[in-house]
């Protein structure tokens, strides 16, 4: 019998008992198995886990680009049954159209998602976001004229330009050098303060998950379930927080959980 779930209204995102398998030539490949994740409105949740455990599948389910075999996904209390215009997405590879300027690349979602903004208002909003991430003066450049970090900033603007309720970040900083990555982490906090959203971050970087998120969900090995949830309790979001004893303890906890998910360390209570 198919089990159905109800959304908890204070959570903007509710994932309840989700199971999903991909069809392959050799039969079904289970990816998610009874996954439960909740993200309150305005919250920022990072999802970590072993490679191939279904993290990117999770983003497609939230965006309505994929549907579970069992269980339910809710946004704003409503079951997701189709692609959602209220979701913005940014990926590791910030694919941009070379024949369009940076400004017009950022404005692209406004040509697809219904908006009440006039053309002038659309351009003003795109310019505002570019200035917010430090790209003022680069509006008329082509993507090839920007560095990798600058393209990722523009990609973030594009994901936010239509004012989505949910922003999904699928390893957006993974291909950047360490210094650029930390710079963009700080920019993310500045952007969220000015442009509130509910965030879901997929990452392999445990430091990134702690610095950006207020909740870190660790997925088990495939087929993935919710193995562990860490609440990031800190009042300090300065980059220096990454070098405190409190953060070191949180990193140690997450590393241990990843080792368990990879099968390299026994779970608590297991025989050694």
Helices and strands as residue ranges (DSSP letters): E 11-24, E 27-40, E 44-49, H 55-63, E 70-75, E 78-79, E 87-91, H 102-107, G 108-111, H 119-132, G 143-145, H 148-160, E 166-170, H 178-194, E 198-202, H 206-212, E 215-219, E 226-231, G 239-243, H 245-261
